[in-house]
């Protein structure tokens, strides 16, 4: 959902274009968090090298946008459907895994608060 008055309109070059199809949705999800930052600093993504310029001294960028990390996958039997698509963010991954476990594995969880 869009905040009141918000649109997906972009004037000029889209600064999120190289970060993947769900970059804007990921940024909106972050912005909706109660502990969202006042200022968000994002690094760059080099599409030719398929690399992000991480701020930490690691190979990737934990929770960042761009590169192969935006093409994560869940391996499941082919006949187990996605109940929510696209899956964006850790809470959506949790809901999907929990739904599969409840429906196909028979694990019964207490109601989720």
Order of alpha helices (4+ residues) and beta strands (2+ residues): alpha-beta-beta-alpha
